[in-house]
Amino acid sequence: MVSLPFFAFIAVLPYALSLATPRQAVDFFDPTLNGGSMLDDAGDGLGEPLNVIISSLSSPDVLTESGFENYAKAIGFSTECLGIHIGGPQSANLGDGNGFVNQTVELRQDYGDATLGTCLESLIGGNHLRLYIQNGPDHNTGALFLAVSKEEDAEENHDIVPDGYDIGRDQLSANAIGTTSFGGVTYSTTGTNITGLLPAGSDGVNHDIATDGITTLLTVTIV
């Protein structure tokens, strides 16, 4: 291993730092302003709404995959039953310069049991979410975009229930806003509804299910 003399290290450091994409101090960047979409890609030219955003102004630990999973457990979601996932991942273009990227993780309603509760969701249906992180070179906000929806039971092939995108969003938000905790971490969450990001209606929406066009922005602070 070759070590640099101190003066050479000082000369190289600014260049190395310049290679890193700085984090943008905004709630999020609108994907549609840079070739992205507020619908993910579910196949056949259709998508599911990215109807909840976790603000990048949230506590940094919430904005990591492991940190978000702990937060999700505090609001009633957990990893899939026994780690088994059926079906292919969906992708999203968040307008951050990364293009289409597969979901980071898919979580399901845990019915009060973070260990095995998602097995019940897999059987009888319930709420679930897909996570995408806005961290590309063009717009590295770190915001988390969620596609949330309530789905049918296994006999109905987990199709989305009527009005399931709006219902899923509202159920997640109702569980999140206020004070929650899991794994020794306590969260305080505030929320606001945003219009103008998602068009209302069913144009391009998977399963031809109309939405009201509202995206909920959540800001999560570890207290």
Summary of the structure (lengths in Angstrom):
residues: 223
radius of gyration: 18.9
end to end distance: 43.2
largest distance: 67.5
contacts: 707
relative contact order: 0.20
helix: 28%
strand: 30%
